[in-house]
Each structure stands twice: as C-alpha cells, then as structure tokens.
C-alpha cells in the first residue's frame, strides 16, 4: 500500500498538500484484517474506485 487519497477519495501523491489519508491495507486481499480503530492513528474503511481499503489520517 502506501498510496494516499485526498478529501474526495482520489489517489494523490503522499507529498501533495491535498493528501488527507494514507491507504494502509486492501480489504480484498486474501490476508486482509479489519481496520484498526484504536490508537493514535485510527483507521477507517474507505472505497476508492472499485476497491475497499483501510486508511489513516496522514
């Protein structure tokens, strides 16, 4: 993973000022785990294109 998305859930470069969240896991992967919702960087489930991912604030 490691891609970032903006507030409109479009993929952007992580160094872009519009990058709002970092994609941390692909929920369609065979070894996917649930998004981690606790800690200093809680993750949320987001849809980007046809995929579902866990993302955390940048």
MOWO-V289113 format. One record per residue. N is the residue number from 1. PSI is psi in radians with two decimals (none if undefined). D_FIRST is the distance of its C-alpha to the first C-alpha in Angstrom with 2 decimals. Layout:
n=N psi=PSI d_first=D_FIRST
n=N psi=PSI d_first=D_FIRST
This chain:
n=1 psi=-2.45 d_first=0.00
n=2 psi=-0.10 d_first=3.77
n=3 psi=2.81 d_first=5.74
n=4 psi=2.77 d_first=8.90
n=5 psi=2.71 d_first=11.69
n=6 psi=-3.04 d_first=15.40
n=7 psi=-0.39 d_first=18.06
n=8 psi=0.18 d_first=18.58
n=9 psi=0.64 d_first=15.01
n=10 psi=2.45 d_first=14.72
n=11 psi=2.27 d_first=11.70
n=12 psi=2.87 d_first=12.91
n=13 psi=2.38 d_first=12.48
n=14 psi=-0.37 d_first=11.56
n=15 psi=-0.07 d_first=15.05
n=16 psi=2.47 d_first=16.73
n=17 psi=-0.34 d_first=19.19
n=18 psi=-0.09 d_first=18.25
n=19 psi=2.11 d_first=14.66
n=20 psi=-0.63 d_first=15.19
n=21 psi=2.67 d_first=12.04
n=22 psi=2.28 d_first=8.48
n=23 psi=2.19 d_first=6.07
n=24 psi=-0.35 d_first=5.55
n=25 psi=2.59 d_first=6.12
n=26 psi=2.04 d_first=7.48
n=27 psi=-0.19 d_first=11.18
n=28 psi=-0.08 d_first=12.53
n=29 psi=2.59 d_first=11.32
n=30 psi=-0.42 d_first=14.53
n=31 psi=0.40 d_first=13.60
n=32 psi=2.50 d_first=12.15
n=33 psi=2.89 d_first=13.94
n=34 psi=2.70 d_first=15.20
n=35 psi=2.43 d_first=13.82
n=36 psi=2.00 d_first=15.49
n=37 psi=0.17 d_first=18.13
n=38 psi=2.95 d_first=20.02
n=39 psi=-2.98 d_first=19.91
n=40 psi=-0.29 d_first=19.54
n=41 psi=1.30 d_first=16.18
n=42 psi=2.48 d_first=16.63
n=43 psi=2.64 d_first=13.87
n=44 psi=2.69 d_first=14.87
n=45 psi=2.25 d_first=14.13
n=46 psi=2.63 d_first=13.72
n=47 psi=2.25 d_first=14.33
n=48 psi=2.05 d_first=12.85
n=49 psi=-2.23 d_first=14.88
n=50 psi=0.08 d_first=15.56
n=51 psi=2.83 d_first=12.54
n=52 psi=2.31 d_first=12.29
n=53 psi=2.81 d_first=9.45
n=54 psi=2.40 d_first=9.92
n=55 psi=2.65 d_first=9.95
n=56 psi=2.68 d_first=11.93
n=57 psi=2.50 d_first=14.32
n=58 psi=none d_first=13.71
